[in-house]
Amino acid sequence: MNSSLQRRQDLRYYIHDEADTFRFQLAGRLSKDGARDLEQAWITASSVIGERRVIVDLSDLTSIDPGGQELLTRWHGQGARLVAISHQVKARLQLMTDQPIAVHSRAPAAAVRCRFRAIRFFVPAFLMLVFPLGAANLKNETVKAWDEYIQAVNLRIRDQVDSGKSFLWVDESPERGAKIRGGEIVVSAAGKNVPKDVPSGLIHDWIGAVFIPNTTFDQFLPVVRDYARYKEFYQPAVIDSKPIALGNAEDRFSLLLANKSLFRKTAVDSDYRSSEFRVDHRRRYTVTQTTRVQEIADFGAAGQHALPEDQGTGLIWRLFAVTRFEERDGGMYVEIEAIALSRDVPASLRWFVDPIIRHVAKASLINSLQQTRDAVRSNSAPANRTVAGGQ
């Protein structure tokens, strides 16, 4: 069985990521402390659940204290199904939980497959999938580490351009270039240790590329600068978007990013500055970074409100992206290096959270590049039909 095991003192819980269900199997004593860690792991896991049924198997619990009872009551109210493997076990557990419990046999090991669902998200929003529990404030030492990292990225970009090194990441590997020209989207972590640990935070750095055939700058740029339509291009993560100011070398725009998981509804309201740099007539790159990030508390409820900057759960503290464009080979090469700063993850959860971050970040960047390609193709199609008709 492909599953994960974690211990909290006398509590053990197994996580089974199955085709049609997402199941927690609890064993031992469910105390208040165990419930706290369990809920944090569950909130993190909820981002990959999707539409699958949520099952909490209580069969192997020996005792449940009031803190554990409160957690199970809340989960049941939010749609989780509490189960036991037999009527006898069900009767014992109902006395401890005071919640309805169904009898549900466990699937045989051979029938269980572990999988991570590809969740569609715009590049800066992949961190919306990680839900640290509780509030946090961005610390000065975290900002300092982020600024130093971004400074190093900026120096690397200028060195690549000034020294005449490969402009595109694609060109650093013939195999990678062949895949891109063959229609694949290639994505990789931009380094060996991603996410990178910094004081009280994590830096996530991923890079990906796509080739859009039969496309020119004149067709491509109007699409990527159509910020009002980002909410259309990059659904469902971008739920609102608008331009603030457009210029020859710099644009400003805003995005409202949201994720509606099973247990928490969150949103981030953010402003961006995007600066364009022209290397020559066929190569350009943009540097985009957040100028404001505010978490929306109680998103979707009547009392929703924006928190002060650098306060909240720390889903996203800062965002930075470098996008390279090159027109050649009868089309457009597009590369995005997406970098984000989030709060750190407790060491007790890194075993579980790190694989989710890596899988979801990769899937998110692939999807973003795919959505960009689709948007460019869709907007180019009417023009191509017009030209064909005119001939």
Secondary structure, DSSP 8 states (H G I E B T S, - for coil): --EEEEEETTEEEEEEE-SSEEEEEEEEEE-HHHHHHHHHHHHHHGGGTTTSEEEEEEEEEEEE-HHHHHHHHHHHHTT-EEEESSHHHHHHHHHHH-S--EE-----GGG-----------GGGGGGG---SS-EE--HHHHHHHHHHHHHHHHHHHHHHHHT--SSSGGG-HHHHHHHHTT--EEEESSSSSSEEETTEEEEEEEEEEEEET--HHHHHHHHT-GGGHHHHTTTTEEEEEEEEE-SSEEEEEEEEEEE-SS-EEEEEEEEEEEEEEEETTEEEEEEEEEEEEEEETTTSTT-EE--TTEES-S-SEEEEEEEEEEETTEEEEEEEEEEEEE---HHHHHHHHHHHHHHHHHHHHHHHHHHHHHHHHHHHHHHHHHHHH-
